[in-house]
Amino acid sequence: MPISGLVLTLSDEPSLQQAALSQLALDSRLSLGELQVNRLPVVAETDTIRQSTRLVREELIMIPGVIFVDVVMVDFSDTPETDESVVEPTTHKTHDRPDARPPD
C-alpha cells in the first residue's frame, strides 16, 4: 500500500480554502493534518502505485482551492514489485486555473 506524505498549498481566499478542506475531508484515502496558514499536511494511502500517482499528479490539484501539491515522501516498500513498478515520469506544472499559482 503506497503511502505519501504531502503538503497542499490552499487558496488564500477563505471560501475556496473551506471548500477545498471540505472536499479533502470526504476522501477516505486522505488523513488531514492541522492547517498552517494556507498549507495543509496530508497523508495519502492508496491500494496501488498507479492510484497514488493519479491522486498526486491529477486529482488533488483539480480540487478548487488547492493551489499546489508538494510531495514530501513516498513509501511503497510493502507494495508488490508487480504493482505497476514503472510509472512514467512526467513534468507537472500547475494547471491553467484562475486560482492556480505557485506558492510564495
N, C-alpha and C positions, 0 to 999 in steps of 0.2 A: 504494500500500500504506500504509494508516494506521499510524502509529507513535505509541504512547502511553507517556509516562513516568509511572509510578505509584509511590506509596509505600503498601504494605499494612501495616496495623497488625494484628499477630497476637496471639493469646491469650497471657496470662502463664503459663497452665497448660502445663508442659513437654510433656505428651503430646499436647495439642491443637496446640501450636506445631509439634511434629515431624511430626504427621500432615498439617498444612497445608503445611509445607515439602516433604514427600514428594509430595503430590498436585500442587503447583505445579511441581515439578521434572519431572514427567511430561508437562507441557503444552508441546508444541513451539512454540507461539506466544509463549512467555514466555522472557525471559532474566533470570535472577535475580541480584541483586547480593548484597553481604555483609550479613547480618542485623546490625542495630544495636539491641541490647536486644530490643525486640519490633517493630521497624519494618524492613521489607524493601523496598529499591528494586527495581523491576521495569520492564523494557522489554517492551511487548507489540506484536507485529506481526501484523496480520490482513490478509486479502485485500480486505475491503470496509469501508466506514464502518459499515454495519449490523452486521457481525460484531464490530467494535471496540466499538460501543455496547453490544451484548448482553454481551460479555465483561466490560466495566467495570461496567455497571449491574446485571447479573443473575448471571452465572456466578461471578465471583470472590468476591462476598460470600456466596454459598451454600456455599462450601467451609468445612467445620467447622474452626475455629481462625482464620479470617480475620474480624477484628472490624470493620475499616473500610478503605475504598479511597479514597485521596487521588489526584486527578488533578493531576499537576504540569504536564504539557504534552501536546498532541496535534498531530501534523503529518500532514496529508493533502494536502500540496501536489502530490504526484505522482499523486493519485487522480483519475481522470476525473470531470468535473463530473456526469456521468450516474449516478455511483455513489451512489444514494440521497442526493443532495446536501442534502436537507432531512430531518433527523431530528427528530421531535417531541420537544421538551424535556419532561422530567418532573421532579417534585420527588421526590428519592430520600431515604428515611430508612432507617436500619439496620433490617434485618428483625427480627421478633419471635422471636429465638432466645435460648435461655438464656444462651449465651456471648457474645451481641452487646451491646456497649455502646460509646458514643462514646469516642474516645481521651481520655486525661487532658490 
